[in-house]
């Protein structure tokens, strides 16, 4: 019931998106290369209807010299002008689709359908490692250190948007790929923000939230490829994680500059995109934990908050591997290592909690306290997940069986 309430509130806050993009939805200043015979025919019909070029110029508010040059095919019409002429002739705008050869470096495959598995994956890539300039005539950019992610994104964009020329190049520490500006504009209309995502703090596109299972899994798979990691450390901790950051404005608490600091704060800013992805995981039946990783103060005294989604329970890591997984071979292999390391034990209901509580009592009697890592290592030693310790400790706290004396440290409650 609680999940349904949170999900409903999030959907209400997420802004509406447009997922079927037509040529006339794009930036009106883009030039359109049309079939020349069609361009002449359209202009002749418009002049004939108006009576002459001067009258047509007056009625559609386009300079008569521009109209004359368009008629002679010396100029390519801009989207704004083409739309005015088509509306004046009452010519269906969608019928222009097949007559368009190119728009700003893109040979389009109109209309662009972004409510699809490919469309969800493209948006996941740009919401993660992509950047769309606020200037509608500037190229969009994708930046990731794995070259195969660039290749797959180019193929997806070609399938959805049409043909275009680009190249992936290496600069300093990572790879970059630039995409034609109509692709960026289409993505903005479908829920990807332009500008700095840290400042915008976007919500997940509404159609993905409410989309079918295949759209959700494709979206999450790309997010985990771009932003996710697999943790399998020397202490036995096993988890799949996503980490995202967002500008949080002002924090009253004092923290040292240029250093990540964990603290409890009154600032209630949260990463909206990560919350949406957390809800998608729960929608698929994958239990995950969403928590703050800390705050950062830069030289300009601006604060950034980092949040993380972590899937740590054995059954849910396995479910993640079955439903989502990774396409990157390095991450896929590391996840496989985690799955192979699990020891599956069949215990009667409540037996696991009983064993954990017994261990807490013994450790507390010996040391005077127990730490989270003590119980976590015991969980790993007995073939269970590292994060299961947190579940047990929360249960024992809620039932007043243990007391918390400080962060990560507990005592057995004999009362």
N, C-alpha and C positions, 0 to 999 in steps of 0.2 A: 504493500500500500504506500509506504514511504517513497519507494523508487518511482512509482507512478506519479506521485505528487511532484517530486523534484523534476522528473522528465517533462511533465506538462508545463511547469513554470519555465523551464529552460526553452521549450519550443515556443512559448509565447514571447519570450525576450528575443529570440533569434529573428533577424529581419527577413522579410520575403525575398526570394531570389528568382531570377529569370533563367531558365535552363534551355529554352529554345531560342537561339539568337539568329536574327535575320540581318541582312546587310544594312538595313535602315536603322538598326539599333546601335551600330558602331559610331565612332566619332565622326561628326558631320563634315569635318574638314579633310577627311581622307579622299584622295583621288581614286576614281574607279575606272579601270580600263574595260570598256564595253566592246562587244562585237560591233564593228564599224557600220555594217549595214543596219543593224538595229538602232544605233545611235542616230544615224541620218533619218531613219524612218520615224523615230520618236520626235525628233526636232521638227521635221516637216509637218507631221500631224498637229503638233502644238502650234506652229505658225499658222497653219491653215485654219485651225479652230479660232485663234485669236484675231486673224485677219491680216496681220503683218508682224514683223519682228518688234517694232516699237510698241505696239499694243501688247504683245506677249511679254515684253520687258516690263511694262507697267503693271500688268496683272500678276506676274509671278515674282516681281521684285528681283530680277537678275539683269545686269547691265547688258545692253543690246549688242555691244562688241563681243562680250563673252558668249552670247547666244549664237552670233554669227560664226565665231571660231569653233564652237561646239558643232554647228551644222557642217562646217568644213572638215571636222575631225582634227583640227589643229590642237585642240585642248581635250583633256579627259575631264569629264564632269566630276565635281565633288559630290559626296553623298547628299549634302544639303540641297544642291541644285537638282540632282537627279530625282530626288524625292518630290521637290516642288513641281517638276515637269510631269512626273507620273501622276501626281494627285490632280493637277490641272486637267490632264487627259482622262482622269478616272480609270487609269490603267492599274490593274491589281499589282501592288508592290511585290508580292511573292513571285509573280510571273517574270520579274526581272532576273531572278536567281540564275537561270540557265544562260542568260546573256552576259553575265559578268565573267571576265577573264582573270582579272587580278585586282586586289585591293591592298595597297601599301605593302607590296612584297609578298603577298599571300595569294595563291591561286585557290580560291575558296571552294569548299564542298558544302554549299548552303542547303538548308539551314544547319547551324551547329547545334547538335543535340548533346547537352552536357548531363542530362539525367540518364546516365548509363554507367556501366562498370568502368569503361575507359574514362568517361567524364569525371567520375568520382576519384579515380586514381590521379588524373591530371591535377585536379584541385588539391588533393592531398599533398602532391609534390610541391605545388606553389605555396600552400599554407605552411609548409615545413622549410624547405631550402630554396624557395623561389622569392623573387622580388619583382613587383609591378610598379613601375614609375608613375608618379602622379601626373606627369605630362603624357597626354594620350597619344602623342606622336613619337614617344620614345620606346625603344625595344624593351621587352621583359627579359628577365635574366634568371637562370637557374644555376645554383652553385652547390656542388657536392664533390666529395673526394673520391667517390667510386664512379669510374667512367661508365660502367654498365648501367647505372641509374640514368645517366644522360642519354645513352642510346635508346633505352626503353621509353623514356619520356618523348624523345623526338618521334619515335614510331607511333606512339599514342596520339600525339598532336597531329601528325600527318593523317591518321585515320579519322579523327574527328573534324579537323579544321581544313585539311587540304595540303597541297604541296607548297614548300617554301625552302629557301636556301639558308643554311646555317652551318656552323662548325663548332666543335667543342675544343677549347684550348686550355692549356695549363698555365696558371700564373701564381707564382710564389708557393702556395701550399695546397692548392686545390684546382679543380676543373670548373670551367664556366661555359655555359651555352646561352646564346641570345635567340629570342623568338620574335617574330613580327608583331608590331603593336596591336593589330586587330585581335590577336590571341589574348593579349593582356586585357583589352577592353572587354572581351567576352567573359573572361574569368572574373573580372570585377562585377559584372552584371550577375554572375552566378554565385557570388558570395565570397570571393577572395579579395581582401582589401588591397588598395594601392598604398604605397608609402611604407613607413616603419611599422611592422606588426607588433613590436614591443609597446608602441604608443597606442595603436588602434585597439588592441586586445579584442580581436574578433570572436564572434560566435561561430559554431559549426554551421555550415549551410543547411537550411531547414529541410530541403528535399533529401539530403543524405540521412538526417536524423529519422525521417519518416520513410526512408527507402526500403526496398526489399533486401533480403539477407545478402545476396550476391553483391549489391552496391556497398553495403556496410563492410563486408569482409575485404573487398578490393580497396576501399578507402583506408581501412586500418592496416592492411598489409603494406601499403605504400608508406604510411606514416611510420610504421615500425622499421621499414627499410631505411628511411631518411633520418628519423629522430630516435629510434629505439636502440637498446643495447641488451646483451645477455650477460648477466652477472653469475659467475661461478668462481668464487674466490677461494683462497687457501683455508678459510675457516669453514668452508662447506656451504656458504650462503648461495642459494640458487634462485634466480628470479629473472623475469623479463620486464624491462622498464622503458618508459618514455619520459623525457624531461623537457620542459618548456619554460621559458622566462617571459616576464611582462613588466613594464614600468608600473610601479605602485605609488607614484606621487611622493608624499612626504611620510616619513616614519619618525615618530617622536622619540623613540628609544635611541640611545647613543650607541653607534657602532663604528668600528675603525674603518677608514676609507680603503678602497681597493682590496677588499678581503671578504670572501663569503662567510657570513655569520649566521648561525642558527639562533633564533630567538622567538619567543612568543610576543606578538605585537597586537596592538589595537587596530592596526590598519586591516581593513576587511577586503581589500582588492584581491581578486582571484583570477587565475588564468582561465578565461571563458572557453577557449578552444579545448583545453585539456579536460575541463569538466564535461564538455560534449563528448569527447572521446571515451572518457570514463563511463558515461551513460551508454554509449554504443556497446562497450564490452559487457556491461550488465544486461543489456538487451539480448546479447548472444548467449547469456548464461555463464559468463566468465567473471568470477569474483576477483576484484582488484582493490587495491588500497590507493587512495589519493591523499598526498600529504605535502607539506611545505619542506623544501630542502634548504631554505635560508634566504638571506638578503645580501645585496651588494650595494655599496656606496661608491660612485665613481668620483673623479677629480672635480666634477662640476656640481657635486652634492646631489646628484640624481640617484634615486633608489630603484633597484631591480629586484623582483622576487622570483625565485625559482621553485617550480612545483614538479612533482613526479607521480606517475602512475606506476604501481608495481604489482605484478602478478607473481605471487610466491608460493601459494599452496600447490601441492603436488598434482592434484586432480585438475586444477584450473590451468596450470602450465601445460599439462597434457592436452587439455581441451583447446588451448590457444594454438598448440602445434597442429592439431587436427583441422581447426576451422580457419586459421589465419596464417601463421608461420611467416617465414621470410622468403624473399626471392634471392637475396644476396647469399651466396654459398658460404661465406665466412660465418655469418650470423646463424645460418641454418645448421651448420655443422656444430657450432657451439651449443645450440639448443638441443641438438641430438645427443651431445655429451651429457647434458643435464638429465635428459630422459633415461639414458642408459645407466646413469648413476643411481637412480631411485631403486630402493628395495621395497617391494610391495608386500606389506604385511596385512593380514586379515585379522582384525581385532574385534571383539564383541563391542556393542555400543557402550560408550562411557569408559572403556578400558584405557584408552589413550589419555584421557583427562586424569584418570586415577593414577596412572604411572607418572604423569607430569607433576601432579600434586605431591606424590610420594618423594620425588626427586627434589622438589622445592623444600619440603620439610627437612630432608636429610642434609641438604646443602646449607640451609639456614642454621640448623643445629651445629654444624661444623664451623661455618664462617661467621655466623651472626647475621647474614644477609645473603641475597642471591641477586645476580645481575642478569639482565636480558640475555647476554651472550652465553652465560652458563647454561641456561635452559635451551637456547638455540643450538648449541653444540651437541647437547644431549639428544635433541630431536634428530639432528643429522646422523649422529652415531647409531641411533636406533632405526635409521632408514626413512625418516620423515623429513619434511621440508623445514628449512631454517626459520621461515616466517611463521610457521605454526606456533612457535613460542609466543609470539605476540597475541595470537588468538586465545591461547590458554591463559596467559597473564591477564588479559582483559576480562575473561570469564571469571577468574578467581577474584579480581578486583571488584567486579560488579556484584559478586555473591559474598563479599566481605570475608573471603578466606585468606587473603593476603593484604598487606598495606604497602603503599608506595611511599618511600621516604625521600627520594629525589629521582630525577630523570634516569630511567634504566635500572634503578636499584629498588629492591623489594624485600620485605620481611614476612615471615610466616605469622599470621594473626592467631595467637593462641586463645584469644577471647571468643 
